[in-house]
Amino acid sequence: MTQNKNGHSIRTFLAQWREIFFAQKYRFDLGQSFLVILNFTLLIITASDKLQIFFGIPRLRSLLIVIVPFGFIGVWLFGFFMDRVVRAAQMGERQSIKRSEVWTRHNEQMDRLEAEMKAIHTLLEQQNKM
């Protein structure tokens, strides 16, 4: 494996950049989740003239005062449903663990240790019976 001036391998260098990249992606994803609020408000304002024609209301501005809060409440209720009923955070964590090489190796090691401890326990029980 080739090494740079500091003695680090290219693989280590790339792994560090991968960590930096995914840390920035995580921050972007957190910011993106709050963008829904702004996006929904702008969508309602943009569609207001079409809604005005659809509902047959001459002035939709007064209805926007009701539509925007109801939209936010709807988004919140969906989030509440995903949190309490679907348990989205736990399901996301389960999927991440299922795909993680580190967790897979860890679980294999734990299974092996438990099997060895069970074997030792069985041997000790047999010795105590004698």
N, C-alpha and C positions, 0 to 999 in steps of 0.2 A: 504494500500500500504506500502510495506516495505521501510525503510529508512536506509541509510548508516550512518557512524560516523558523517558526517557534517550536517545531517538532510535533505539531498537531497534524493528524491525518486529515485528508480531504473529507472523509466520512464524518469525522467529528465536527469539522467546519460546517458541513451541510446540515448536520443534526442541530447545531446551534441556530442556524438560519431558519430551519423548520420550526423550532420552538418560537423564535421571534415572529415568524409569519403567522403561526396559529394564535399567538397571544394577540396580535393585531386583529386577526379575523374575529376572535372572541369579543374584543372590544367593539368592533364594527357591528356584530350581531346584536349586542346589547343596545347600542345606539339605534339600530334599525328597528328594534321592537317598539321604541318610543316614537318612531317616525309615523307609525300607523295613525296616531292622533292627528298629526298635522295633515297627513294624506287624506284622511276621512273628511276633515273640515274643508280642505281645498276642493275635494270632489263634490261635496254638497253645494258649495258656492258656485262651482263651475256648472253644475247641472241644474242650478236653480231656475234658469229660464225655461228649460225643458220640463221641469217639474211644474212650473207655473202653467204651462200649456196643458200638461197632462191632468192636473187637478182642477184646472179652470179657475184658479184663484188670481185675481188681478194683481195683488201685492203679496209676493211670497216672502218678503223680508220678515214679516211677523211670524210666518210659519218656520223660518230658519231658526228662530230662537227656540223652537220646540224640537225641530228635527235634529239639530246638532247634539243637544244633550241626550236625546233618546238614542242616537247613534253611539255615543260614548257609553251610555248605560248598557246597550246591547253588546258592545265589545267587552265591557267589564264582566257582564253575565257569562259570555262565552269563556272568558278567562277563568272565571270562578268555576264553571262546569269542568273545564280542562284540568283545573287544579284539584278540585274536590272529588269529582266523579271518575275522571279518566286517570288522575294522578300522573299528569304529563311529566313532571320533573323526575319522578321515580322511574317511569318507563323510559325516559331519555337516558337516565343513568344506567339502567339495565342494558339498554342497547349499546351504550358506550363500553360497558364492562365486557359484554359479549364479544365485542370486536377488538378488544385490547389484547395485544400480545403479552403485556406485562401481567395483566390479571389472569390470562390463561395459564401462564407459567406458574404464577402464585397459587392458583387453585390446584394445579397438578402437584405442586410441592406439598400443599396442605393435605391433599388426598393421600399422597405417599406417606407423609408423617403420621396421619391418622391410622393408616393400615399397619404401619410398623408399631405404633403404640398399642393397637389392638392385639397384635401378635405378642408383644411383650406382656401385656395384661393377661392373655391366655396362658402364657408360659408360667407367669407368677402364680396364677390360680391353680395350675396343675402341680406346681411345686408345693404350694400350701396344703393341697389335698393329700400329699404323700407323707 
